[in-house]
Amino acid sequence: MTSNTPSKTLVEQAKSGEVAAITSLMNRTLAKQISQIHICKKNGHYNLLVVAADLPRQIATASWIAKGLKLLN
C-alpha cells in the first residue's frame, strides 16, 4: 500500500527532531572513524553517547556534534 503524501527525507526527519534520523545521519559519518553514536531524548533534551574503539578527542567530537546539530536548524 502506498501513500499519496511523499515521505519525509532523512534530513527532514532529523530537522523535525526525530532521534532515529539524527542518529542515522551522525552514524553515517562516524562509521568512517569506527565510532558510533547513541542518542535519546528525554524531557526535551538530547543525551548523546559516543562509542569508539579508540578514545576520540573530546573537544573535537563535541564541536563536530554541535556543528551537525546546528545544521539541522
One Martini backbone bead per residue (centre of mass of N, CA, C, O) as a GRO file, in nm:
protein
   73
    1MET     BB    1   0.095   0.037   0.024
    2THR     BB    2   0.038   0.367  -0.074
    3SER     BB    3   0.108   0.704  -0.054
    4ASN     BB    4   0.033   1.037  -0.151
    5THR     BB    5   0.240   1.118   0.054
    6PRO     BB    6   0.539   1.216   0.099
    7SER     BB    7   0.814   1.127   0.242
    8LYS     BB    8   1.047   1.194   0.450
    9THR     BB    9   1.346   1.274   0.480
   10LEU     BB   10   1.606   1.231   0.682
   11VAL     BB   11   1.661   1.534   0.719
   12GLU     BB   12   1.371   1.618   0.786
   13GLN     BB   13   1.349   1.441   1.035
   14ALA     BB   14   1.585   1.569   1.188
   15LYS     BB   15   1.473   1.863   1.187
   16SER     BB   16   1.214   1.753   1.363
   17GLY     BB   17   1.370   1.561   1.597
   18GLU     BB   18   1.438   1.275   1.509
   19VAL     BB   19   1.639   1.054   1.655
   20ALA     BB   20   1.690   0.835   1.437
   21ALA     BB   21   1.785   1.036   1.218
   22ILE     BB   22   2.020   1.164   1.365
   23THR     BB   23   2.172   0.904   1.420
   24SER     BB   24   2.207   0.813   1.126
   25LEU     BB   25   2.369   1.056   1.021
   26MET     BB   26   2.605   1.037   1.224
   27ASN     BB   27   2.684   0.734   1.167
   28ARG     BB   28   2.776   0.770   0.877
   29THR     BB   29   3.028   0.935   0.957
   30LEU     BB   30   3.147   0.757   1.198
   31ALA     BB   31   3.216   0.493   1.042
   32LYS     BB   32   3.499   0.595   0.942
   33GLN     BB   33   3.593   0.595   1.272
   34ILE     BB   34   3.481   0.365   1.440
   35SER     BB   35   3.200   0.490   1.529
   36GLN     BB   36   2.930   0.566   1.767
   37ILE     BB   37   2.591   0.683   1.816
   38HIS     BB   38   2.379   0.766   2.093
   39ILE     BB   39   2.028   0.863   2.113
   40CYS     BB   40   1.827   1.052   2.346
   41LYS     BB   41   1.499   1.165   2.458
   42LYS     BB   42   1.444   1.385   2.749
   43ASN     BB   43   1.263   1.642   2.830
   44GLY     BB   44   1.384   1.792   2.556
   45HIS     BB   45   1.655   1.624   2.572
   46TYR     BB   46   1.971   1.537   2.457
   47ASN     BB   47   2.144   1.223   2.460
   48LEU     BB   48   2.494   1.149   2.420
   49LEU     BB   49   2.680   0.857   2.289
   50VAL     BB   50   3.016   0.777   2.238
   51VAL     BB   51   3.150   0.505   2.046
   52ALA     BB   52   3.492   0.368   2.070
   53ALA     BB   53   3.789   0.216   2.032
   54ASP     BB   54   3.900   0.502   2.042
   55LEU     BB   55   3.965   0.781   2.198
   56PRO     BB   56   3.824   1.065   2.148
   57ARG     BB   57   3.831   1.389   2.097
   58GLN     BB   58   3.635   1.585   2.279
   59ILE     BB   59   3.632   1.865   2.143
   60ALA     BB   60   3.599   1.770   1.849
   61THR     BB   61   3.340   1.607   1.895
   62ALA     BB   62   3.164   1.833   2.014
   63SER     BB   63   3.189   2.021   1.768
   64TRP     BB   64   3.069   1.828   1.558
   65ILE     BB   65   2.792   1.795   1.692
   66ALA     BB   66   2.711   2.094   1.702
   67LYS     BB   67   2.729   2.146   1.400
   68GLY     BB   68   2.521   1.933   1.312
   69LEU     BB   69   2.280   2.050   1.476
   70LYS     BB   70   2.279   2.336   1.347
   71LEU     BB   71   2.207   2.232   1.053
   72LEU     BB   72   1.900   2.156   1.148
   73ASN     BB   73   1.783   2.461   1.173
   0.00000   0.00000   0.00000
